[in-house]
Amino acid sequence: MRHLGKVPVWITYTVAFIILTCIIYSPLFLDGRSLIWTVDGISQHLPILTAFQKMLKGIGTQSLFGWSWNLGLGADQMTTFAYYVVGDPFNYLVALFPTTKIEFAYQFLILIRLYATGLAFLTFARIWHFSRLSLLIGSLTYTFTAFALHIGMHHPFFLLPLIFFPLLCWGIERVFRGKSWWPLAIVIAITVASNVYFAYVLALGSVIYTIWRYWQQYRQTKTYARFWQLIYHLLSAVLVGVACATVLVIPTVLAMLHSTRTGGQFANGLSLYPLSYYIALPNLVLNSDGMPFWVILGISSLTWLAILHSLRHFKQRWDLNSLLIILLVGLLLPAVAATFNVLSSPSNRWLLLSTLLFSVLTMRLIDDWKKLDSWDYRLFIVGITDYF
């Protein structure tokens, strides 16, 4: 057992990931199914990945900088490919597979992205000195959240923000701790180059994290020390990162500005959601069925207990509880969802940011397990009984 304690957490995570992946996805393969969605997966994502593979291998006459009549009524390929495949670093691995194995490659890349989400979370979580058990369970909670499992099969590249957000927070935290801002600039460059839409969502999430982190630091020190130094380093990272990704950003931004989805009414004209949304919301905490307005929470039972524990000890957990309150308010107002959705429809895709908070709460509960009192256990029993 002593030797197991010396095994790096990422190796333990890898073993657990393989086991859980086999348990979760093996029924599909045993039933003769695949991880390719029969709607957008088979009609959009797989064909464009196939075309991208041929470009990487130099098969045919297609060029990334050419025009194609196979894209809608005709479009330049760079604009389309920049949004879907060019900026996704995982897609370049498709060049390692034979063209006859493109379906296998597509599914393999889904699992690789899913695996990378946990590694990204570990990178962020390790700087906070959680126990090894907490790190393992937190990374698995983050990796196998309902959002990741659902979106990984429907739109695989939607897993990218789950990878980049903890890395962005990690880079911001380095700056807060007086370390170099260059790692943050690199992560920003990769994030912006991967997808402009996700970069926008993650930028808002990063701003919230930065403000929250500074507020947390101020409450502890009661001083505004290093404020302008922090701003200077953070802005330097942003400017350098965005500048490095400019080549891929420009065509994607132009495409978004001319998209039919652009220019619609803000939040679809809603000031509040329909009553059916608010009635269904409590059930969506642990259940991701239905997805009204893209609400995909589906947290684990352990995370639910962690939320209850955090709220009970409100003053001691004021920092994370403040984020829970922001999350709740955001779920109630269409304007919040529309703001995160590039000022368009009230789509709650921004909830992908909440998975980081839920996983940290879960780790906090595990590390405090020995400190739980009888009232905590009573709360757990009531919370589980009332919910189920």
N, C-alpha and C positions, 0 to 999 in steps of 0.2 A: 504493500500500500504506500510505503514511503516513496517508492520509485514512481508511482502514479502521480504523486503530488508534484513531481518535477517535470512531468510531461507538459509542454506548452499548451495553453488553452486552445489555440487555433487547431492543433492536432486533435484534441478531444472533440472540438466542434466539428471537425471534418468527419470523424467517425460517426458522431451522432447524426450529422446531416445525411450521410449515406444511408444509415438505418431508417431514419424517418422518411427520406425520399422514397425508398423502396416500399415502405408501408403505405404511404399516401398514393403513389402513382402506379404501383404494381396492379391494382384492380383494373385500371384502364387497359393496360397492355394484355392482361390475361383475358380481357373481354374483346380483344382484337381492335382496340381503339388507340388513338394517339393523342399527343398534346397539341395538335393543330386544330384551332377553332374552325368550325364549319362555316362561319360567316366571314369576318374580316381576315382571319388567319389564312384560309385557303384562297380567298379572293384578292387579298392585298399583300399581306406580309410575306407569305411564302413566294409568290411570283416575283416580288421586287428583290427578295434575297437571292433568288435564283438568277435574276439578271445581274445582280451585283457580283455574284460568284463568277459568272462568265466574264465580266469586265476585269476582275482581279486576275483571272487565269489567262486573259487575252484571247478568249474564245469568241469568234464572230467579229463583226465590224462595229458593234456598239461602243460608243465613247461616252464617258461621264459628262463631257462638255458638249454633247451633241443634242439633236432634237429628235424626239420620238413621237410618232403618231399613235403609239399604243397606250399613252398616258392621257386618259380622258379624251378630249378632242384635239389633243396635241399639246406638248409642253417640252421645255428644255429639261433634260434629265438631271442636271445639277441641282435645280431648284427642288425637284421632287425627292431626289436621292439624299439631298442634304438634310431633309426633315426626317426621313425614315431610316436610312442605313449608313450614310457616310460618316456621321458624327458618332455613331455607336461603336466604340472600340472593340466590342465583342464580335461584331459582324465580320471583322477582318479574319477571324479564325475560320470562316467558311472556306477560305482558299485552301485549307489543309485537307479538305474532304473531296472525294471524287464527285463529279456532277451527278452520278447515279445515286449518291447517298445524301442528296440535298434535304430530304425529309428528316433523315436521322440527324443531320447537322442542325436543322432548325430546332428540333426538340432538345438536342444536346446543349445548344446555346441558351435555351430557357433555363435549364438546370444550372448551367455555369453562372448565369446572371443571378439566379436565386442564391447560389452558394456565395457569390461575391457580396451580397447584401449583408450577410452575417459577418464576413471578414471586415467590411467597412465599419459595421457597428462596433466590432471588437476594437478597432483602431481608436474610435472615439471613446468607448467606455473604459479602456485601460488607463486613461489619464486621470480617472477619478478614483482610483484605488479601491475598487470593489473586490470582494473575495473571488476566488477562482470559480466557485460554484455559481455565484451570481453572474459572473461574466458568461459562463456557459449557457445558463438558462436564459439570460437576457438576450444573447445572440440568437438562440433558437426561437425565442419569442418574437424577435424582430424579423427573423427570416421567414418563419411560417405564419405570419399574420394573415388574416383573411384577405387583406388588400393584396399582398404579394401573391398568394396562391391563386386568387381570382384573376388578377390582372396579368400574371405571368403567362396564362394560357390564352387570354383574349388579345392582349396587346403587349407582347414581350418587352418592347423597348420602354414600356412604362415602369419597368423595374429599375431603370437607370436612376431616377431621382431617389429611390430608396438606397442606392449605393452612394450617390453623391452628397446627399444631405448630411449624414453623419460625418463625412470627410470635410465638408465645408465648416461644420461646427467644430470639428477637430482643429482645422486651420485657424479659425477665429479664436479658439481657446489658446492656441499657441501664442497668438499676438497678445492676448490678455496676460499671458504669463511671461511676457518680455522676450519671446523667442522670435526667430526670423519669420517674416511674412511671405517669403518665397514659396513655401509649400502651399499656402492658401492661394497664391496667384496661379500656381500650376493646376490646382483643383478647379479654380474658377474657369481657367482656359478650357479644360476638358469638359466641364459642365456646359459652358456656353456653346462650345463646338458640337456637343452631342445633340442638343435640341433647344431651340430658342424658347419654346413654350415652357419646358421644364425649367430652363434657366430663370425665367420670369417668376415662376412659382417658388423656386428655391431661393431666389433673391429676396422675396418678401419674407420667407421663412427665416433666412439668415439675418435679416434686419431685426425681426422679432427676437431671435436668439441673442443678437448683440445687445439690443436695448435691455432685454431681461437680464442678461449676464452682467451688464454694467450696473443696473439697478440692484442686483443681488450683491455685487461688490461694494456699492455705495452704502447699503444698509449695514454691511459688516464693518466698513472702515470710516464711514461718515466723512468722507473727503472726496473731492473731485480730482484728485491727483491723476496725472498722466492722461487726462481726457483728450487733449489735442494731439498728443503723441499717438494715442490709440487711433484716432480719426485719420491721422496722416498715414499710418502703416496700413490700415484697412483700405483706405482709398487707393493707396499705391498698389496693393494687391489686386483690387478691382480693375483699375485702369490697365495694368500690365496683362492681367488675365483676359479681359475683353479684347484688348488689342491683338493678342496672339490668336484669337479665334475669329477675327474679322472676316477672313476669307470665306468661312462657312456661314457666318452670321448674316451677311448682306443678302444672299439669294433667298434664304429662308424668311427673313423679315419681309422682303419684297413680296414673296408668295403669300405670306399671312395678311399683308395689307390689301391684297387683291382677292383674298378668299371670300367665298360667298357667306362664310360664317362671321365675317368681320362687318361691323357697322350695324348690327342688330340692336334692339332696345336693351338698355342696361337692365340686367336681372329679369329680363322678359317683362319688365313693367311691374314686377312684384315688390311690394313692401313687406309682405309676410308670405310664408308658404301656405298652401292649402291645409285645412284642418286635418285631413287624412295623414299628412306628413308628420305632424306633431303627435298624432295618436300612434303612428307606427314607430316613431323614433326610439322609445325605450326598448322595443324588441330588437332593434338593430345593434344594440350594444354588444350582444353576444351572437347575433344571427345576422348574416349578410344577405339573406334572401330579399328579393324585390328591388333593392337599391334605388329608392326614390331619390331623384336629384343626385345620383352618384354617391350616396352615403354608404360607404363600405367600412364598417368598423369591425364587427365580428371578433372582439378581443377574446383571449383565453379566460378560463375561469380563474386562473391564478392572477391574471392581470386585474380582473374584476375585484378580487379580494385586496389587491394592492391599492386600488383606487379607494376602496372603503377604508382601509387602514390609514391612507394618507389624509383623507378628509376628516377622520376622527381625530387625528393628531394635527389639527389644522395649523396651529401656531408653530409647532416644530417643523412642519413641512410647508411653510408659507410659500417657499420659492416654487416648488412644483405645483402646489395647489393654485397658485395664481395662473399658471398655464392651463390648468384644468378649467378654471373659470372662463378664461379667454376662449378655450375650445368650445365650451358649452354655449357661450354667447354667439360664437361664430356659426354654430349649427342651427341656431334659431333664426338667423337673419339672412335672407337671400342676397343682400348687398355684399356681405362678406364673401360668399361663394363666387359672386359675379366679379368682385374685385380680383380675387385670386385667379379667376378664369379669364384673364386679360380683358376685363371690363365688358364681358358679354353675358352669356346665360348663367344662371345660378347653379353651376355644376360643382359639387363638393369634392372634386379631385384633390383639393388641398389637404384633405384628411390624411393623405400619405405622410404628411409631416407629423401627425399625431402618433405614428407608430414608434417614433424615437422616444417620445414622452412616456408612452405606455411601457416600453421595455425598461426604461430607467426606473419607473415606479416599481416594476416587478423586481428589479435587482435590489431596490431599497428594502422591499418587504423581506426578501430572502436574507439579507444581511441583518435585519432586525428581528429575525424569527425567534431568537432566544430571549428577546426582550418583550415579547407579546404577553399581555396580561389576560385575565379572565374576561374582561369586558371586550377585548379584541376578538376573542373566540366567540363570544356571544353575538357580536356584530357580524362575524363571518357566517354563523349559523342562520341568523335572521336574513342576512343578505342573500344567501344561497336559497333558503326556503322560499322567501318572498319572490325571488326572481324566477325560479323554476316552477 
